[in-house]
Amino acid sequence: MNDLDRAAHALLRLPPSCGPVRLVAVDGHAGSGKSTLAARLSAALDDAPVLHLDDLATHEELFAWTERLRQQVLEPLSRGGTAIYRPYDWHLRSFGEARALPPAPVVLVEGVGAGRQAVRPFLAWLLWMERTAADSWGRGRHRDGPEQAAFWDGWTLAETRHFSEDPSRPFADTLVRERPEGYDWLPGPSVTAGADQIITYSDGSMSVN
């Protein structure tokens, strides 16, 4: 069993947090590796659904997607229903065809701000990609190329403002640090040691107590 399998097993042992769903957030700076981690966790969880917050944000509302998330995703899942949302097309600058998000045992929500204050009451667990802003943004700029330089200039200002007003990392349950092979899983700032801990950490792994 590798580190992702152990993490997936631990997440499945958590109590549901949003109706029958264990809603697990993957947060961190843009370019920190959130999408890759979410995809790998999804595979370890037998293709658990992944909601990308880029599908709810827009050019004009980089972080003003909270109400859309609540109405289209959180409220239906909390009732045990299938969430229906319309992903935003960043090229056409409009919302596309409706997409379904079923109430699976674990649903991953991935994106900058996934662990914000308005979302945390619905979360079973908050994962934070432990990579600095400068390193993350450098990776993102390199990935997107010079044609997106102006967008990144505006994004870094907006992200800095968002995290200064509504930080996620102090409330993270687990800090995830990428290694050449796999990840290190470390207790987050919100974790306090205790015999009743469901999830524990040893040798850079996250497992069930």
C-alpha positions in Angstrom: 0.0 0.0 0.0 1.6 3.3 -1.1 1.1 6.7 0.6 -1.9 7.7 -1.6 -3.6 4.4 -0.8 -3.1 4.9 2.9 -4.4 8.4 2.7 -7.5 7.3 0.7 -8.2 4.6 3.3 -7.9 7.1 6.1 -10.3 9.6 4.4 -12.9 6.9 3.9 -12.9 6.2 7.6 -13.9 9.8 8.4 -17.5 10.5 9.3 -19.6 12.1 6.6 -19.6 15.9 6.6 -22.0 17.0 3.9 -25.1 14.8 4.0 -23.7 11.3 3.2 -20.6 12.7 1.6 -17.1 13.1 3.1 -16.2 16.4 1.4 -12.4 16.7 1.3 -10.8 20.0 0.2 -7.4 20.3 -1.6 -6.2 23.9 -1.1 -2.9 25.7 -1.7 -1.4 28.4 -3.9 -2.0 28.4 -7.6 0.5 26.1 -9.3 1.2 24.2 -6.1 0.1 20.8 -7.5 -3.5 20.6 -6.2 -5.0 19.3 -9.4 -2.4 16.5 -9.7 -2.9 15.5 -6.0 -6.7 15.5 -6.4 -6.5 13.4 -9.5 -4.2 10.8 -7.8 -6.4 10.7 -4.7 -9.4 10.3 -6.9 -7.8 7.3 -8.6 -6.9 5.8 -5.2 -10.6 6.3 -4.1 -12.0 4.4 -7.1 -12.5 7.5 -9.2 -14.0 9.7 -6.6 -15.7 12.8 -8.1 -13.5 15.9 -8.2 -14.9 19.4 -8.3 -12.5 22.0 -9.7 -13.2 25.5 -8.3 -11.9 26.9 -11.6 -15.2 25.6 -13.0 -17.1 27.9 -10.6 -14.9 31.0 -10.8 -14.9 33.5 -13.6 -12.6 36.2 -14.9 -14.6 38.8 -13.0 -15.2 36.7 -9.9 -11.9 34.9 -9.1 -13.0 34.3 -5.5 -16.7 35.4 -5.5 -17.9 31.9 -6.3 -19.0 31.0 -2.7 -22.8 31.4 -3.4 -22.6 29.4 -6.6 -20.8 26.6 -4.7 -23.4 26.6 -1.9 -26.5 26.6 -4.2 -25.3 24.3 -6.9 -23.1 21.8 -5.0 -23.1 22.0 -1.2 -26.9 22.2 -0.6 -27.8 19.3 -3.0 -25.0 17.1 -1.6 -26.1 17.9 2.0 -29.6 16.5 1.1 -28.1 13.4 -0.4 -28.9 14.5 -3.9 -26.7 14.9 -7.1 -25.2 18.3 -7.5 -25.7 20.0 -10.9 -23.4 22.8 -11.9 -22.3 24.6 -15.1 -18.5 24.8 -15.5 -17.1 28.1 -16.7 -15.3 28.1 -20.0 -12.2 30.4 -19.6 -11.8 30.7 -23.4 -15.4 31.5 -24.3 -16.0 33.5 -21.0 -19.3 31.8 -20.4 -20.8 28.9 -18.5 -21.1 25.7 -20.4 -23.4 22.6 -20.3 -24.6 21.3 -17.0 -22.5 18.7 -15.3 -23.5 16.2 -12.5 -21.6 15.6 -9.3 -23.0 12.6 -7.5 -23.0 12.1 -3.7 -20.1 9.6 -3.5 -18.6 8.4 -0.3 -15.8 10.9 -0.8 -16.0 14.0 -3.0 -12.9 16.1 -3.6 -13.1 19.9 -4.0 -9.9 21.3 -5.5 -8.8 24.9 -5.9 -7.4 28.0 -4.3 -9.8 28.8 -1.5 -11.3 25.3 -1.1 -10.7 25.6 2.6 -12.1 29.1 3.0 -14.3 29.9 6.0 -17.7 29.5 4.2 -16.8 26.0 3.0 -15.1 24.6 6.2 -18.4 23.7 8.0 -19.1 21.2 5.1 -15.6 19.6 5.1 -14.6 16.3 6.5 -10.9 17.1 6.0 -8.7 20.0 4.6 -5.5 19.2 2.8 -3.0 22.0 2.1 -0.3 21.7 -0.6 2.8 22.7 1.3 4.6 24.8 -1.4 5.5 28.5 -1.1 3.6 31.1 -3.0 6.7 32.1 -5.0 7.5 28.6 -6.0 3.9 27.7 -6.8 3.4 30.8 -9.0 6.7 30.2 -10.8 5.5 26.7 -11.7 2.2 28.0 -12.8 3.6 30.7 -15.0 6.0 28.2 -16.6 3.1 25.8 -17.2 0.8 28.4 -18.8 3.5 30.3 -20.8 4.1 33.9 -21.6 0.7 34.5 -23.2 -0.9 34.2 -19.7 1.5 36.5 -18.0 -1.0 39.4 -17.7 -3.6 37.0 -16.1 -1.0 35.7 -13.7 -0.1 39.3 -12.7 -3.7 40.0 -11.7 -4.1 36.5 -10.2 -1.2 36.8 -7.8 -2.6 40.1 -6.4 -6.1 38.6 -6.0 -4.8 35.4 -4.4 -2.6 37.4 -1.9 -5.6 39.5 -1.0 -7.8 36.5 -0.6 -5.5 34.5 1.7 -4.8 37.6 3.8 -8.5 38.1 4.4 -9.6 34.4 4.5 -6.6 32.1 5.1 -6.9 28.3 4.7 -3.6 27.0 5.9 -4.1 27.7 9.6 -7.1 25.4 9.5 -5.5 22.6 7.5 -5.8 19.1 8.9 -2.9 17.8 6.8 0.0 19.4 5.0 1.0 17.6 1.8 4.6 18.0 0.6 5.5 16.6 -2.8 8.5 14.3 -3.0 10.2 13.0 -6.2 8.2 9.8 -5.6 4.9 10.3 -3.8 4.1 12.7 -1.0 4.8 13.4 2.7 1.7 13.8 4.8 2.2 15.9 7.9 -0.2 17.1 10.6 -1.6 20.5 9.8 -1.9 23.5 12.1 -5.4 22.6 13.2 -4.4 19.1 14.5 -4.0 18.5 18.2 -2.6 15.2 19.5 -5.1 13.0 21.3 -6.1 9.4 21.7 -9.4 10.1 19.9 -7.6 11.1 16.6 -9.1 9.2 13.7 -6.1 10.0 11.4 -2.5 9.7 12.6 0.9 10.4 11.0 4.1 8.3 11.0 7.1 8.4 8.7 5.5 10.9 6.4 2.3 8.8 5.9 -1.3 9.5 6.9 -3.2 6.5 8.3 -6.1 5.4 10.4 -5.6 5.4 14.2 
